[in-house]
Amino acid sequence: MTFDPTVPFTRAEALAAGLTPATLAGPRYRRLFHAVYVARGPIGVHQRGAGALRVCPPGAFLSHATAAALWGGVAPDTSETHVTVPPDSHRSKRQGIVAHQADGVRPVRHRGLPVSSPTRAFVEVASTSRNLIELVVLGDSLVAARRTTPGELVEAADTYTGRGAHLARRAAALVRPGVDSPTETRLRLLIVLGGLPEPEVNRIVRHDDGAWRRRFDLSYPGHRLIVEYDGRQHVDVRAQWAADLKRREELERDGWTLVVITGADLFGDPEGTLERIRRALADRGCRTPRRAPAQWYRLFAPINRAAA
């Protein structure tokens, strides 16, 4: 085969193609893992995955968070590449590669690589993560990427019996279609796990003739209440600021109440944010609990926004 340095290759392949150790160590190439290289350029999850498979035994495939990211999901942040190998194979101990063993799992091909299916990747992440929120974020994002459905994730979690099965079932039950971003998922979970009624996701309001009018991120149509995340740090364009004011006035004329949540609210003051939404619901006639369940405080302890 013709040597193509834009595709991950091993040190042995490079030497056989006439490259020298000095050339590999130079500016034209980048080391992905021990004895695995690629031509210098942007490095993404696909190239790292392809590089990891170059040093894995036959039958290996990309799995867990790596497979989830390849499918377009928002996977837990990690610098490691996850692979799964047959149970009778050796597991690579190279730095940057995490090798798992599994039997009876049939990978599929995606973007030219063998990978876990989207639903399989979801339960695999559950086996290595203890974070309910990040697992629901993954599920929501896989659904948004049209790789699976909430029902398929529930079915996969119900039939999964490995480590993290309970977490997988709980997270799958919380996945919803139509979610636009991880922050929207986090805000919805802050509300629901806090004991408040579940809001409707991305409700579309239309004119009398059926034409699209506006969309609400999270809303309670029966109580005419909208909960909206605004990730902007400040309004840069005066025209946008004026449009926001006009939109709010229109909503108020139509009888809607708008609760705007910022990043500082969501990540810096989750308890105060939950209380604002609770009071807004109570003002609209909805009976709500006075205090969130104990687990909510462990999940939503204030965190550094930049890290989030």
C-alpha positions in Angstrom: 0.0 0.0 0.0 1.1 3.6 -0.7 2.4 5.3 2.4 0.0 8.1 3.3 1.3 10.2 6.3 -2.1 12.0 6.7 -3.4 8.7 7.9 -2.1 7.5 11.3 0.9 5.2 10.9 3.3 3.2 13.1 7.0 3.9 13.5 7.7 0.6 11.8 5.7 1.6 8.8 7.4 5.0 8.6 10.9 3.5 8.7 9.9 1.0 6.0 8.7 3.9 3.9 12.1 5.6 4.2 11.5 8.1 6.9 14.2 8.5 9.6 13.8 8.8 13.3 15.0 12.4 13.1 12.3 13.2 10.5 9.6 11.7 12.7 10.8 13.8 15.6 10.8 16.9 13.4 8.1 19.5 12.7 6.4 17.6 9.9 4.9 14.9 12.1 3.1 14.6 15.4 3.1 11.7 17.7 -0.4 10.5 18.7 0.7 7.6 21.0 3.9 5.7 21.6 5.2 4.6 18.1 2.1 6.0 16.3 2.4 9.2 14.2 0.5 11.3 11.7 1.4 14.3 9.6 1.2 17.6 11.5 -2.2 19.3 11.4 -5.4 19.5 13.3 -5.9 16.4 15.4 -9.4 15.3 16.3 -11.1 12.3 17.8 -11.2 10.5 14.5 -7.5 10.6 14.0 -6.7 9.6 17.5 -9.1 6.7 17.2 -7.6 5.6 14.0 -4.2 5.8 15.5 -5.2 3.8 18.6 -6.5 1.0 16.4 -3.2 0.8 14.6 -1.7 -0.8 17.7 -4.6 -2.8 19.0 -5.2 -6.5 18.3 -7.6 -7.8 15.6 -11.3 -7.3 16.6 -10.7 -4.1 18.5 -13.0 -1.2 18.1 -13.5 2.3 19.4 -15.9 2.5 22.3 -17.1 4.4 25.3 -16.6 8.2 25.2 -14.5 8.0 22.0 -17.3 6.2 20.1 -19.9 8.6 21.6 -17.9 11.6 20.3 -17.5 10.1 16.9 -21.3 9.8 16.6 -21.6 13.5 17.4 -22.5 13.2 21.0 -21.3 15.5 23.8 -19.2 13.0 25.7 -17.5 13.4 29.0 -14.3 15.4 28.6 -11.3 13.2 28.4 -7.9 13.2 26.7 -7.9 9.4 26.5 -9.0 7.3 23.6 -11.2 4.3 24.5 -11.0 1.0 22.7 -12.6 -2.4 23.4 -10.7 -5.6 22.6 -11.8 -9.3 22.6 -11.5 -11.0 26.0 -8.7 -13.2 24.8 -6.6 -10.3 23.5 -4.0 -8.2 25.2 -4.9 -4.7 26.2 -2.7 -1.9 25.1 -0.9 -0.1 27.9 0.2 2.9 25.9 -0.3 6.2 27.5 -3.4 7.9 26.2 -5.2 4.7 25.4 -7.8 3.0 27.7 -8.5 -0.5 26.7 -11.5 -2.5 27.8 -12.4 -6.1 27.3 -15.8 -7.3 26.2 -17.3 -10.4 24.6 -20.2 -10.6 22.3 -20.3 -6.9 21.4 -20.7 -6.3 17.6 -19.3 -3.0 16.5 -20.5 -1.1 13.5 -18.5 0.9 11.0 -18.7 4.7 11.1 -16.5 7.1 9.1 -14.4 4.1 8.1 -13.7 2.9 11.7 -15.2 0.1 13.8 -17.0 1.7 16.7 -19.7 0.9 19.3 -23.2 1.8 18.2 -24.6 5.0 19.6 -26.8 3.1 22.1 -23.9 0.8 23.1 -21.6 3.8 23.6 -24.2 5.4 25.9 -24.3 2.4 28.3 -20.5 2.1 28.0 -20.1 5.6 29.2 -22.4 4.8 32.1 -20.0 2.0 33.1 -17.2 4.5 33.5 -19.0 7.6 34.7 -20.8 8.3 38.0 -22.2 11.6 36.8 -25.9 11.5 36.0 -25.9 15.0 34.4 -23.1 14.3 31.9 -24.8 11.0 30.9 -28.1 12.8 30.2 -26.2 15.5 28.3 -24.7 12.7 26.2 -28.1 11.1 25.6 -29.7 14.4 24.6 -26.9 15.2 22.2 -27.0 11.8 20.5 -30.7 12.3 20.0 -30.2 15.8 18.7 -27.6 14.4 16.3 -30.2 12.0 15.0 -28.1 9.0 16.0 -30.7 7.4 18.2 -34.0 8.1 20.0 -35.0 8.3 23.7 -36.9 5.1 23.3 -33.9 3.2 21.9 -31.7 4.5 24.7 -34.3 3.3 27.3 -34.4 -0.1 25.6 -30.6 -0.4 25.5 -30.3 0.6 29.2 -33.1 -1.8 30.2 -31.2 -4.8 28.6 -27.8 -3.7 29.8 -26.6 -5.6 32.9 -23.0 -4.4 33.2 -21.4 -1.9 35.6 -23.4 1.3 35.8 -26.7 -0.3 34.6 -28.7 1.6 37.2 -27.2 4.9 36.2 -27.8 4.1 32.5 -31.5 3.3 33.2 -32.0 6.5 35.2 -30.2 8.7 32.6 -32.0 7.2 29.7 -35.4 7.9 31.3 -34.4 11.6 31.5 -33.3 12.0 27.8 -35.6 14.2 25.7 -35.8 15.0 22.0 -35.3 18.6 20.7 -32.7 19.7 23.3 -30.3 22.3 21.7 -27.3 22.3 24.1 -25.7 20.9 27.2 -26.6 24.0 29.2 -30.2 23.4 28.3 -30.0 19.8 29.5 -28.4 21.0 32.7 -31.0 23.6 33.3 -33.8 21.1 32.7 -32.3 18.6 35.1 -31.8 21.3 37.7 -35.5 21.9 37.5 -36.7 18.2 37.3 -34.3 16.7 39.8 -35.1 19.6 42.2 -38.6 18.3 42.5 -40.4 20.8 40.2 -42.7 19.7 37.3 -40.9 18.9 34.1 -41.0 21.7 31.5 -41.8 21.2 27.9 -38.7 21.3 25.6 -38.6 23.7 22.7 -42.3 24.4 22.4 -43.2 26.1 19.1 -45.8 28.8 19.1 -47.5 29.5 15.8 -49.7 32.2 14.3 -53.4 31.6 13.6 -52.5 30.6 10.1 -50.0 28.0 11.3 -46.9 30.0 10.5 -44.0 29.7 12.9 -44.0 32.6 15.5 -41.5 31.8 18.2 -39.9 28.9 20.2 -39.5 28.5 23.9 -36.4 26.6 25.3 -38.3 25.4 28.4 -41.8 26.2 29.2 -45.0 25.4 31.2 -47.8 26.2 28.7 -50.5 25.5 31.3 -49.0 28.2 33.6 -47.8 30.5 30.8 -44.3 30.4 32.1 -41.0 30.4 30.1 -37.6 29.4 31.5 -34.8 30.5 29.1 -31.1 30.2 29.3 -29.1 33.2 28.0 -25.4 32.5 27.7 -24.4 35.9 26.6 -22.1 37.8 29.0 -23.4 41.1 27.8 -25.4 42.6 24.9 -22.9 43.7 22.2 -25.4 44.9 19.7 -27.9 47.6 20.6 -30.4 46.4 18.0 -30.3 42.9 19.6 -30.9 44.4 23.1 -33.9 46.4 21.7 -35.3 43.2 20.0 -35.0 41.3 23.3 -37.0 44.1 25.1 -39.7 44.0 22.4 -40.0 40.3 22.5 -40.4 40.4 26.3 -43.1 43.0 26.0 -44.9 40.9 23.5 -44.7 37.8 25.7 -46.1 39.8 28.7 -49.0 41.1 26.6 -49.8 37.5 25.7 -49.9 36.6 29.4 -46.5 34.8 29.6 -43.9 35.2 32.4 -40.3 34.9 31.3 -37.5 33.8 33.7 -34.1 34.3 32.2 -31.2 32.2 33.6 -27.6 33.3 33.0 -24.4 31.2 33.3 -23.7 32.8 36.6 -27.1 31.7 37.8 -26.9 28.2 36.6 -23.3 27.4 37.6 -22.7 29.8 40.5 -26.1 29.9 42.3 -28.0 26.7 41.4 -30.0 26.8 44.6 -31.1 30.4 44.1 -31.9 29.6 40.4 -34.2 26.7 41.5 -35.9 29.0 44.0 -36.6 31.6 41.4 -38.2 29.1 39.1 -40.1 27.6 42.0 -41.5 31.0 43.0 -42.4 31.8 39.4 -44.4 28.6 39.2 -46.1 29.2 42.6 -47.0 32.7 41.5 -48.7 31.1 38.5 -50.7 28.8 40.7 -48.5 25.6 40.6 -48.0 23.7 43.9 -44.3 23.0 44.4 -42.1 21.5 47.1 -40.3 23.9 49.4 -37.0 22.0 49.3 -35.1 19.9 46.7 -34.3 16.3 47.5 -30.9 15.7 49.2 -29.3 14.2 46.1 -30.0 17.4 44.2 -27.5 19.3 46.4 -24.8 16.8 45.6 -25.4 17.0 41.8 -25.7 20.8 41.6 -23.2 22.1 44.1 -21.9 25.4 42.8 -19.1 24.8 40.3 -16.6 26.9 38.5 -18.2 28.2 35.4 -15.1 28.0 33.2 -14.7 24.3 34.2 -18.3 23.6 33.3 
